[in-house]
Amino acid sequence: MSMNRYVLDYAQDRRLFGTSAQRLANAAVLMAVCVAPFIVPAYFAGEITFIFIMGIASVGLMILTGFTGQVSLGHSAFVAIGAYVHTILFTHGLPWPSSLIAGAVVSAAMGLLIGLPAIRVSGLHLTMVTLAFAIITEHTLGQWTSLTGGNGGLAVPEPAILGISLGGTKAFYFSCLAILLLVLLLAANLMRSPLGRAWIGVRDSSAAAQGLGIHLATYKVSAFVTSAAVCGLAGGLLAHQIQFITPEAFGLSLSLQLMMMVFIGGMGSLRGALLGAILIGILPTAVSLAKGLMPASFQTRVGHELFIYGAVLTVFVLAEPNGLNGRLTALLQYVARFPLVQRGNRRRTKTYMRSERLR
């Protein structure tokens, strides 16, 4: 039984949408998101669309890192592969949904290709392997001028289905929202399945999982493939968001942003993947708005985003290692028990949990 919540019946862990209060909160959030593009300026609607896309990519990396325990700094490569494959196929006449799926499939195939040798290593060595893959992919895209346009880039056509344009702000907004909800639904069901539970077992203890008959190599590779496919799907949508793709758009900085989304949001949580995407997604806009309030000498300097990213990551490492989802969960528990919670009770609970971790 989890120490972070009460389990009241045997079916509680199998429910997809949780308690009535959780379902009501999810419905309220969804309603607010659906109303947003009609009341906010088009610029902010576009920023929210970008967060939707980053949320999809964050869910993809969460499957590999948060649920299976394999750290990757190369997932920008899978996003890039999905973006380029989708753009090339869509430009040559393949229908929009089919080209999106094709980009995800090719990304999954590359995930299989990288996952097979990568499962032989772990920890820092796995991180270096995936980082090398991202660098090689970026360099290949820049040099393969006959297919990708090289460093000159490719123009991305406006999305359309059956002749109906989805390039408008609202149309593309709701398209990305629908795909995000579908990915979340599939991921939530997947994590409740035997496959998802096996991934969590591999993350928590490889030795124990192997002792229970879980074939580690098979499940690690399956996590790589699934994660790459989701990131490839996000790449196809990102191509339309930025409208002109170049290899530099999928460099190391994107991999770092994805890793920060997973870590800051809260490892092992789909809600954490979304919270991390929201925070990292709004940081560039927040920094740009803050620049206008700074002295002119400060506004002309570059590199503020990297400084802010580093500061935010440092704060979460030191103050909230469980991420935004951990802090939100603690806040919700406090509100639910507010009349009966006392400072002494909270201190004893934290001490008990700490002693359990040291055993």
Residue pairs with C-beta under 8 A, 6 or more apart in sequence:
1 7
3 353
4 329
4 333
5 333
7 13
13 192
14 192
16 185
16 188
16 189
16 192
17 23
17 26
30 181
33 48
33 177
34 174
34 177
36 45
36 48
37 45
37 48
37 169
37 170
37 173
37 174
38 170
40 48
42 169
45 169
45 170
45 173
46 169
46 173
46 241
47 281
47 282
47 285
48 173
49 169
49 172
49 173
49 176
49 241
50 241
50 281
51 277
51 278
51 281
51 282
52 173
52 176
52 177
52 179
52 180
52 237
53 176
53 180
53 234
53 237
53 238
53 241
54 234
54 257
54 258
54 261
54 277
54 280
54 281
55 180
55 273
55 274
55 277
55 278
56 176
56 179
56 180
56 183
56 230
56 231
56 233
56 234
56 237
57 75
57 79
57 230
57 231
57 234
57 235
57 238
57 258
57 261
57 277
58 258
58 261
58 262
58 265
58 273
58 274
58 276
58 277
59 183
59 184
59 187
59 230
59 270
59 273
59 274
60 75
60 78
60 226
60 227
60 228
60 229
60 230
60 231
60 233
60 234
61 72
61 75
61 227
61 231
61 258
61 259
61 261
61 262
61 273
62 262
62 265
62 267
62 268
62 269
62 270
62 272
62 273
63 187
63 190
63 199
63 223
63 226
63 227
63 230
64 70
64 72
64 75
64 223
64 224
64 226
64 227
65 71
65 72
65 259
65 262
65 267
66 262
66 266
66 267
66 268
66 269
66 272
66 273
67 191
67 196
67 199
67 200
67 203
67 223
67 268
68 199
68 200
68 202
68 203
68 219
68 220
68 223
69 202
69 203
69 204
70 118
70 122
70 126
70 220
70 223
70 224
71 123
71 126
71 127
71 130
71 259
72 126
72 127
72 130
72 227
72 255
72 259
73 127
73 130
73 131
73 134
73 252
73 255
73 256
73 259
74 114
74 129
74 130
74 131
74 132
74 133
74 134
74 137
74 255
75 130
75 134
75 227
75 228
75 231
75 255
75 258
76 134
76 138
76 250
76 251
76 252
76 253
76 254
76 255
76 258
77 110
77 133
77 134
77 136
77 137
77 138
77 250
77 255
78 107
78 110
78 111
78 227
78 228
78 231
78 232
78 235
79 107
79 231
79 232
79 234
79 235
79 238
79 250
79 254
79 258
80 137
80 138
80 141
80 235
80 247
80 249
80 250
81 103
81 106
81 107
81 110
81 137
81 232
81 235
82 103
82 104
82 106
82 107
82 231
82 232
82 233
82 234
82 235
82 236
83 103
83 235
83 236
83 238
83 239
83 245
83 250
84 103
84 141
84 148
84 154
84 235
84 239
84 245
85 99
85 102
85 103
85 106
85 107
85 232
85 236
86 99
86 100
86 102
86 103
86 235
86 236
86 239
87 154
87 156
87 157
87 236
87 239
87 245
88 147
88 148
88 154
89 98
89 99
89 102
89 103
90 96
90 99
90 156
90 157
90 159
91 154
91 157
94 102
95 161
96 159
96 160
96 161
96 166
97 161
99 236
100 233
100 236
100 237
101 233
103 232
103 233
103 235
103 236
104 229
104 230
104 232
104 233
104 236
105 229
105 232
106 232
107 228
107 229
107 231
107 232
107 233
107 235
108 225
108 226
108 228
108 229
108 232
110 228
111 224
111 225
111 226
111 227
111 228
111 229
112 221
112 224
112 225
112 228
114 129
114 130
114 133
114 224
114 228
115 220
115 221
115 223
115 224
115 225
115 228
116 221
117 129
118 126
118 129
118 130
118 224
119 216
119 217
119 220
119 221
119 224
121 129
131 252
131 255
134 251
134 252
134 255
135 252
137 250
138 247
138 248
138 250
138 251
139 247
141 148
141 150
141 247
141 250
142 148
142 150
142 151
142 247
143 150
144 150
145 152
148 154
148 247
150 247
151 246
151 247
151 248
152 246
153 244
153 245
153 246
153 247
154 244
154 245
154 246
155 243
155 244
156 239
156 240
156 242
156 243
156 244
156 245
158 165
158 166
158 167
158 240
159 165
159 166
159 167
159 172
159 175
159 240
160 166
160 167
165 171
166 172
166 175
167 240
172 240
172 241
175 237
176 237
179 233
179 237
183 230
183 233
184 270
184 274
187 230
187 270
188 270
190 196
190 226
191 197
191 199
191 200
191 270
195 219
195 222
198 209
198 214
198 219
199 219
199 222
199 223
200 268
201 208
201 209
201 212
201 214
202 209
202 214
202 216
202 219
202 220
202 223
203 268
206 216
209 216
209 219
210 216
231 258
235 250
239 245
242 249
256 309
257 280
257 309
260 276
260 280
260 309
260 312
260 313
261 273
261 276
261 277
261 279
261 280
262 272
262 273
262 276
263 276
263 313
263 316
263 323
264 275
264 276
264 279
264 280
264 312
264 313
264 316
264 323
264 324
265 271
265 272
265 273
265 274
265 275
265 276
265 277
265 279
265 323
265 324
265 325
266 272
266 275
266 276
266 322
266 323
266 324
266 325
266 326
267 322
267 323
269 323
269 325
271 325
271 328
272 323
272 324
272 325
272 326
275 323
275 324
275 325
275 328
276 323
276 324
279 312
279 324
280 309
283 305
283 308
283 309
283 312
284 305
287 304
287 305
287 308
291 298
291 299
291 304
292 299
316 323
320 326
320 327
322 329
334 341
